[in-house]
Amino acid sequence: MGVILPLIEAAEHLPARGGLIGLDLGTKTIGVAASDPDRKLATGVETIARKNFKSDAARLLALAAERGTTGFVLGLPINMDGSEGPRAQATRAFARNFAKLTELPIALWDERLSTAAVERELIAADVSRKKRAAVIDEHAAVYILQGALDRLSRLTT
């Protein structure tokens, strides 16, 4: 079973090199992003339409295997006041169930404002509402993972 820890604590369970997969868990979709092995840049991979936990987890594990992933970063949707509401609890429940299926560490990263920030960027880029809806979770996963990568790089310097 993999460990589930806040990013800073999870860092000591990650090998020095190797790609990470970032996840933005929505109620209907899961945005997926991946990093390069040196953990410098996050890029979008896909948006998974959620079906059930078993098939969603199987797709994520397949992506991790294809990419030789060394860990996962899950966006934890914390409220602006620092409390955890139903979405954060649902993310923690997903992480607990997912950890039973993989030995890879799962890092939790505060994702406050990630979707709002991405939506602002897409609006600024004049992306239509329909196109925004199709890509927002994948872009949010990139935003989450890049934030985590930037934080991890500051730990090692």
N, C-alpha and C positions, 0 to 999 in steps of 0.2 A: 504494500500500500504506500502511495506517495505521501509526502508531507504537505500540509497546507499552512502557509505562514505568510505574514506580511512581507512585502518585497525585501526589505532590508535584512530580515532574519532568513528568508529563503535563499538569499545570495550565497550564503556559506554552503548550501546544498547543491549549488550549480557548479558544473565544471567550468574551468577558466574560459573555454571556447565552446561554441555550439549554438545553433539557432534556437530561438524561443518562439512560441506561438502565443499571440495575444488574442483574447476573446472579449467581445462585448456581448453579454447575454441579454437579449431582449425577450419579451414574452412570446413573440412570433418568429423571431429570427436570431441567429447567432452570427455576429460579424467576426471574421477570422483574418488575422494579419500574421505575418511571419518576419523574423529578422534574419539577417545574414549571419554566418557562423562567428564573425567578429563582434556581433551585436552593436553595429553602428546605425543601421537603417531598418526601419519597419516598412513593409509594403503590404498592400491589401492582397488577400488570397481569394476569398469568396464570402458570400453570405449564405448561410445554411437556413433553409426554411425548417423551422422546428416541427418535428413529428411527435416523437416520444423520446424519453431519455435514452433508451437503449440504442436507437438508430442514430440519434444526435451524437452520442458518445462514440459510437463505432466510426462515424465519419471523422470526428476529431482525432481519434487514435490512428486512423488510416493516414490522415494528413501528416500527423507527427512522425509516423514511420517512414512515409515517402521522403520527408525532409530531414530525417536524422535529428529530430528535435531533442533538446536536452531539458526542456521544461516549459511550463505554461504560465502565462500572466493573465489573470482574470481581473477585469475591471470590477471593483466593488463600489456600487452606487450608494455612497454615504450622503446623508442629507446635509444641507448647507450648515446646519448647526452642529454637525459632527455626530449626530445620532444615526442609528441604523433603522430603517423602516422595512416594510415588507419586501421591497426589491433586493435590499442587501441580504436579508434573511434567505430569500430564494437563491441568491448567488452562493451563499455559504452552504446551503443544502445541496446545490448542484456540485460544488467543489467536494463536499464530503462523499457523495455518491461516485463522482468521477475518480477520486483518489483511490477508491477500491479497485479500479480497473487499470491503474497504471502505477509504475514505480517512479515516474517522473515527478519532480517537485512542482507544486502549484503555488505560485506567488499571488497574493492579493494586492491590488494597487488601487488607491483611492482615485476614482474616475470622476469626481465631481466636475460638472460642466463640460465633460468631453463631447457629449452629443450636441449640446448647445453651441460649443465652439466650432464643431465641424459644420453644423447647420449654417452658422454665420459665414464660414469660409465658402461653402457651396453657394449660398445666396450671393455673396460678393462676386463669385465666379459666374453668376447668372445662370446657374443650373436650374432647370424647371423643377417644380414641386414633385412631379411624377418621378423624374430621374433622381431627385434627392432621396425620395422614399426608398428607391431601389438600392442606393449605395451608402446610405447614412450609417448603417451598422458596421459595414466593412471599414468605412473611413473612421468611425469611432474606435474600432479595434486598432487601427493604425495609430491613432492619436494616443490611445491608452498604452500600447506597446512602446511607442517612441518615448513617451514620458518615462516609462519604466527603464528603458535602455539608457536614457540620459542620466537618470538617477544612479543606475548601476555603474555607469562609467565614472561618476564622481566618487564612488566608493573605492575604486581601484587606483585612483590617481593620488 
